[in-house]
Amino acid sequence: MNLVILVCAVLSANTILGFIARLIGRFLPKKWWIEWLCKIPGLAAGLLYLYFAGYYIMDKEANLLLAAVFALIPLAINLIVKIVTKASLMEE
């Protein structure tokens, strides 16, 4: 079960990478090298999340439900942001 939760944490780390890269890329000019430059802070944040989440998830004494929630929080936040932005676009 811990392995499944850890896979979810890896997907969440990828979501964090993409979210931060898009957020930083929104404020910078559109050049081909800016896309790669924006991924560096996203990669750092994703790996930092994965480092701490991995230690918590793979702990033998950790509650599995809390570990699953901790692994799925970034995916849930990304889903909420997508729903809110799509709803605001449809409203206009």
Summary of the structure (lengths in Angstrom):
residues: 92
radius of gyration: 15.5
end to end distance: 43.8
largest distance: 49.7
contacts: 244
relative contact order: 0.17
helix: 85%
strand: 0%
